[in-house]
C-alpha cells in the first residue's frame, strides 16, 4: 500500500537509490497559495548530511512542483512533487546483494516478493519518507488556515533526557560503529474539538496507524499512554472546570474525537539497523554468514524522524478537517 488518506490522498513513489522520489496528492482544495518555498523548509529538516549527528550522505532534497499549481495557487487537480536523488553510492551495497541485513526488511521483502532492492533497502529505506514530508508540508499549510500548528521535540536518546547528553550519546555510538534509538514527542496545537469519528474512525487510531507506518517506529502513545495503566481513574480523568479541562492526560482525544486540547503523541524509535559492528545473519541461499554494513547511515534516526512524524500527524488532521466539512478557504 503506497497511498495514505481518504480525502487528502497521498501516494509516494521512489527508492533510496533510484532516480528520484516524490508524492502525488489528490484531494487538495483549490485556491491554496503554494510554491516550493512552502515545502522546502520541512524537507531541509529531514534531509541527510546537515549535521555530524546524521548520515554523511549529502542530498539537497530540492523539491519541484510538477502539476496542480497555476499562478501560485492550487487548482484542485493532483499535485505531483519530485525530489531527485543526487548522491547515491549504490556500490557500497554490492557485497550484501544476497545477504539479509539484521533488523532490516530485507528478509521479509524477499519472502513476500521474491526480489528486493539491495541498494539501501529500496522502498523500505527511511529515504522513502521524502514524499511524506513534502506532502505533509502542504497539509500543514491547510491546517494553519484553521489555526492548527504542529511541533516536535526529542524526549530521549538511549534513555538520556538532556540536549547535551543527546549529542554526546550519538557521537559516542557513531564512533563505536553502533546505533541507538529514542523517544520523540509530536504535538498539534489549537486543534478544534470534534475531529475524528467514533468506533473504527477514531482519531487516535488513525494517528497511531500513521505513526506506526513510519519504518523505525515501534511504539506509539497518545497522551500519557502506558502511564495511565498505573493510575486510579480519579487521577487519570481530565476533570472539567469553568475554564475548561484541568489536565490533559488523554492527549486531546476522548472517544476517538478531538477535545480541543493539544493532541500529544509520543513515538518509540528503534536503533538504526545498519551498523558497522559484525553481526550474524543469513543469505538468500540459507547460509549463515557474518555481516558488517557499509555505507552512510544515521547512528540515531530520532532527530531526523521528527519532521516525518510531524508530517504524518498533519496528514491525518488535514484528512479529518476535510472529512468534517469544516474546511474554509482563506
N, C-alpha and C positions, 0 to 999 in steps of 0.2 A: 504494500500500500504506500503510494508516494503522494497522496493527496490528503490534506488536512482541512477540516472545517466543513460547515454546511452552507452558510450564507456568504461568508468571506472565505472562498476556497483557494487553497494554496497547493500547487503541485511543484515539487522541487525536482531538479534533474542534475546529472553530472556526477563525476567520480573524482577522487582525490588527485589522481594523476592523469585525468582526461584533459581534453582541450579547454573545457570551461564548465562552470556550474551556474545554477540560476534558479529562477522560480517563475511560474506563470500564475497570476492572481486573477480569479474570476469572481465577480460579485462586488468589486469595489465601487462605491457610489460615484456618480458623475459629479463634475464641477469641484472636485477637491484639488486645491493647488498642490502641485507635485513636481519635483525635479530631483536629479541625482544628489543634490546637496542636502535634501531631506533624508536620504538613505545612508549616505557615506559615513557620517559620524558613528553610527552604530556598528557598521562593518569595520571601521577603524579600531574600535574597542575589541572586536573579536579576532582581528587578523593576527597571524603569527609574526614573529620577528620584531615585535615592537618593544620587547623587554628581555633582559637577561634571564628572567624567570620563565620564559616561554620557549617554544620551539624556535630554533635559529632559521627555519625556513622563512624566506623573505618574500612575501606576496603583497602587492599594493592593494589587491581586492577592490579595484576601481569598478564601480557598478555603472552599467549602461542601461537606460530605459529604451527598449526596442519598440514598444507599442502601448496603446491605451492612454496616451497623453497627447493633447493637442493644445498648442499655445499656452502651455504651463498648467493645464487643468486636465484631470482625468475625464475620459469620455463615457465611461460605463462599459467599455469594451475590455477584453482581457489585457492585463498589464504584464508584459514579458520583461524580465530583468536578467541581465547577463554579467557574469564576472569571469574573466579569463584566468586560467592557471598559467603562471609565468615562470615559476622556478621549481617545478617538479624535478626530482632526481630519481627517476624510476630504476636506474641501475643499482641503487642501494638495496633493492629488494630481490635481485636476481638469485642470490644464494638461498632464499627461502621460498622460491617458486612452488616447491612441492611440500613445504613444511608448514604445519599449523602453529601459529604464534599463541602461546598460553594467554588466556584472558581475552583474546580477540574473538571475532565472529568468523574467523577463517574456517573452522571445523563445521560450524552449523550452516554457513552459506554453502559449503561444499556438499554437505549431506542433503540439503534441500534442492539445490540447483544442479549439482554435478559439475559445477565450474565456479571459479572465484577469480576475482581480480586481485592478484597478489601485490600490486603496486600501491602500497599504503592502505590496503583494505577496500579500495573502490567505494561503493555506496555505504559501507559500514564505517568508513573513516569519519572522524569528527569534522573533517572539512566539508562534509555534506551539509553542515549547518549554515553555510554561507547563504543558501537560498532562504532558509527560515528567517535569518536575521534581516535580510533585505526586505522580505515581506512584512516582518514584524515592525520595521521602521515605518512603513505605510500605515499599519494598524495603529501604531502609537499616535500618528498624526490625526487619525479619525477620533481616537479616544480623547485627545487633547481638546477637540472641539466641544467635548462634553465635560471638560474639567477633570478628566481622569489622567493621572500620570503614574508612571511605573519606575521604581528604583530597585537596585540590588546591592548587596554587600556580602563580603566574606565573613562568616562567623567563626569557622575553624579551619585550620590546615593541620592534618595529622594530630588532632587533639589540642593544638596550640591555639590561643584565642586573642593574641595581640598582633598588631601590624608588624612590629619589629620581628616577632617570632615567626610570622608567616614567611618573610623573605629569608631569614636565616635557615629555616627548615627546608625550604625549597632549594636553595643554593647548595646546602649540605647533601641532600639526596641526589641532586644533579651530579655532584662530584663523585658520588658513590656508584653511579650508574643504575640507580633505582628510581622509584617514584612514590608519591604519596597522594592521598585523596583529602577530602574535607567536606565542609558543610557551607552552603550559601543560602541566603535569605532574600526572597523577592517580594516586594510589597506594591500593591496597587492602591494609590491614594485617591480619596474623594470619589470612590465608586458609589453610584447611587444604589438605593435599595431596589430590589425587585428583579435583578438579573438572574437568569437560570431558571430551571424548571424542576418540579418535583419528580421523585421516583427515579427514572432512568435518564433524565436530562439534568441531573444535579450539577450545579456549577462546580462544586468541589470535586466531583467525579471527573468532569471534563478537564479541570486543571491538573488533577493527578495523572490522568492519561496523557496529557500534553507533556508534562514533566518527565514521566517515565518513558516517553518516546524519544528523549534525548539519550544518546548512546551510553554515556558514562554515568547516568543517574540510576541508583539502586534503591532509593527510598524517598518518600515524599511525606511531609507533614503539612496539614492545614491548621493554622492557629497553633495551639500548644501541643497538638498531635499526641504522641505517646505519653507525654507528661500527664495528660488528662486521666490516664488509666490509674494513676497513683493518688487521685484526689477524691474527696467527697463531692457529691452533687452541689452542696451548698458552697463549696469552694470554687467549683468549676463553672457554675452558671454565671452568665453575664447579666447581672441584675440591671434593671432599668429605673432611671430617676427622671426628674423633670428635665434634666439636661441631656438625657439620652442614656446610653449604656455606661455602666460604671467600670467596665473592663472589656477586654477583647480576647478572651480565651478561645473563642470559636473561630477566630481568624477572619471575621467579617462575613461568615456564611452560616445560615441557620436553615435547616430543612432543604439544603441544596439551593437556596436563594440568597442573594447578597443582602446584607442587613443595613448597608450604608456606612459601616465601619471600614477601616482599612482591611484589604484582603492580604493576609500574611501567609506566605508559602515558604517552606524550607525543603531543600533537597540535599540528599546524601550523595556525594560524588566519589566514585571509586578511584583508586590509583591508576594512572595511565598504564595500560598493559605492556606497551612497547618499552622494554628496558634492556640495557646492555648486559646486565648480570646473566650468567649462564643458567639456563633452565632446561628441564627435561620436557620433551613433547613427542609427538608422532608425526610421520609424514603421510602422504596420501596412499602409500603402499602398506601402511600399518607398522612400519619400523619405528622403534623407539630411538630418538636421536636427541642431541643437545642443541640448543639454540641460543644465540646472543643477537638481539635485534639491532641492526644498524639503522642508519637514517637519522632524521632530525625530529625529535619528539619532545613534548612538554613533560618536564619532571612532575608537574602538578597542573591539572587542567582546570582547577577551580577558578582562578582569575579570569580565564577566557570563556568559561561557561556561563558567567553571569549575564552578558548581553544575549546569549542564546535563550536562557531561561526567561529573561525579560521579554524577549520577542514572543516566546510561546505563550506567556501569560497575556500579552497584548492580543495575540491572535484569538485566544479563547474569548476574551472580553469583547472584542470587536464583533465576533460572531454572535455573541449574546445580545449586544446592543442592537444589531441589525435584526435579530430574531424578535426582539421585544417591540419593534416598530417605533422605538424612541429616537432613532437617528434623525437628526435635523441638519440641513445644510447651513453653513455659516458663511 
